[in-house]
Amino acid sequence: MGLGLNRAGGVISAPHLVWGGSVGSWPPVASPVAAAVPLCSMSPSRGCCFPSCDPRLGQGRALGPASPRGVARAAGDCGGTAAGAGPWGAASYPWGSLRIFVNRSLALEKIKCFGFDMDYTLAMYKSPDYEELAFALLLQHLVSIGYPPEILAYKYDPTFPTRGLVFDALYGNLLKVDSHGNLLVCAHGFRFLRGAEILHYYPNKFIQRDDMKRFHILNTLFNLTEAHLYACLVDFFTNCPRYINCDTGYKHGNLFMSFRSMFQDVREAMDHVHLLGCLKEKTLENLEKYVVKDPRVPLLLSRMKEVGKVFLATNSDYSYTDAIMSYLFDSTDGDKAGTAQRPWRSYFDLIVVDTRKPLFFAEGTVLRQVNTATGKLRIGTYTGPLQHCAVYSGGSSDVVCDLLGVKGKEILYMGDHIFGDILKSKKRQGWRTFLVVPELARELQVWTEKSELFEELRSLDLFLAELYQHLDSGSSERPDISSIKRRIQKVTHEMDMCYGKMGSLFRCGSRQTLFASQLMRYADLYAASFVNFLYYPFSYLFRAPPVLMAHESTVEHSRGDAGEAGAALAPWLAWHGHPSPQVRAAPQDSSGEEEDDDGEA
């Protein structure tokens, strides 16, 4: 039995140890999210694509480790270094941080247009400096509308929040859940609740995720400060003697402040800080402190523009976009990077600001042209053809397709927002999607450095299975598994704490988080940075691994059905954890035609 663990040691049971979507499989290779991480830096990793010279794998499907020669060559072209201690990662695992991971196969040569978000995609903000700034501004705004000035004593703690948390506006709890709404972690302020306390609020350890008025998912990198702020406020009011604690809020004299009103205040503060400009103003005052300047960005975009069209679609206004992009592209090392010094707008075929995503992927708004000299909008709806280096405001994804002459799967869109960038562009437009996950560098570091914990959890699960191996429905014997369960709890807790106080972004022990399930469902590709494309040819085929169901990952194929080709590959597949191979025909659709070579029908 696989067991999840809350921060206080409470057990959250699961019927099977499920790593990467397959029951009983280890290492977790059945799911692209898990399979993306190599167990050894010298062995191929399914789900992760990196060009290599391994003749066993063939053209376009090489899944071996990063090539130091290729990475060094690309880094030298841009005058930078291939790896280093970035804002979210560590230099101790350089090659994994440069890989691109695959959920659905994608032939890069079929992509005719590359689209980008700006914030946390093209422009990466330095962590935790940027979050500390935003957090301080949020506290100041709350004090200005009447919150106690004592809250200014709180400081942002980057080890506490993670993306994908859910805030319960009824009880004020921060929750970590799986894709079905089952609770993995529950915190009230900074106090992690135990089993009995969790049952008081959630009798089935389950939430109705579709209750959007009560449960609010904090999925973006901007939400990290918001999540930490909720914890700080709950912690303050819970421990302040002036306030009486209630299940749904706090009472002070004749006044009652509910957690729902607290949520509304924080959301209003977020809008004030992010939309009304005070955070942007502070950022522009010290760009070197808050924005990562990567010399590889101009190089990669210039190469992309040689093979296709490139567009920018950002929610930011033109003035802020112009300042950030000018900083990113105005490099004094332009000659060394192999790209001539030129205006940042020349790297794009189309630039759209004020997009108001996710509305941009639906009906959108009026498309207007921006006067780049003044930053003001020209009156009237723009109806003309695409103009070189022009900037537009508003519009919709349909307008982008019309202006650029591309559609659907011909577009690869890159962003950091699982909902606003990835989910909507995938579901409503059919665009191919790339999710930027800067936390991935840290996740990979823990995964590799703490491999002994994952191996111990696997051994415990196998030992549990052996205890029941010779028992059936007629057996009266009941094995004592209490000590094994306690050990699983301890190992799971220790494993989670390696990532941070809320654990991994992708899992809690043996169970995947809501964020992980959304990433697997909607992101065709994902990586720590879009710059990783620099290390792949534009003819590359990103090939996804097979996602095995429980019966496929635990029941071996018949050896007698394997042909010569399967027999030849059997030793390699066995070494890397694949089940025994079977020779099969090329997959066909209902019309009998073979599928496209990128796996898409």
Salt bridges, closest charged atoms under 4 A:
ASP54 OD2 - ARG56 NH2 2.69
ASP77 OD2 - ARG303 NH2 2.93
ASP117 OD1 - LYS357 NZ 2.95
GLU150 OE2 - ARG242 NH1 3.14
ASP157 OD2 - LYS501 NZ 2.77
ASP168 OD1 - ARG214 NE 2.83
ASP178 OD2 - ARG511 NH2 3.27
GLU197 OE2 - ARG191 NH1 2.63
GLU226 OE2 - ARG267 NE 2.56
ASP247 OD2 - HIS200 NE2 3.45
GLU268 OE1 - HIS141 NE2 2.77
ASP294 OD2 - ARG296 NH2 2.68
ASP317 OD2 - LYS280 NZ 3.48
ASP349 OD1 - LYS305 NZ 3.54
GLU410 OE2 - LYS112 NZ 3.29
ASP421 OD1 - LYS357 NZ 3.03
GLU439 OE2 - ARG163 NE 2.80
GLU455 OE2 - ARG458 NH1 2.99
GLU456 OE2 - ARG487 NE 2.58
ASP496 OD2 - ARG7 NH2 2.96
ASP524 OD1 - ARG104 NE 2.71
ASP524 OD2 - LYS426 NZ 2.76
ASP524 OD2 - ARG432 NE 2.87
GLU595 OE2 - ARG543 NH2 3.90
ASP596 OD2 - LYS110 NZ 3.76
ASP597 OD1 - LYS110 NZ 3.35
ASP598 OD1 - LYS110 NZ 3.79
ASP598 OD2 - ARG432 NH1 3.78
GLU600 OE1 - LYS409 NZ 3.22
GLU600 OE2 - ARG432 NH2 3.31
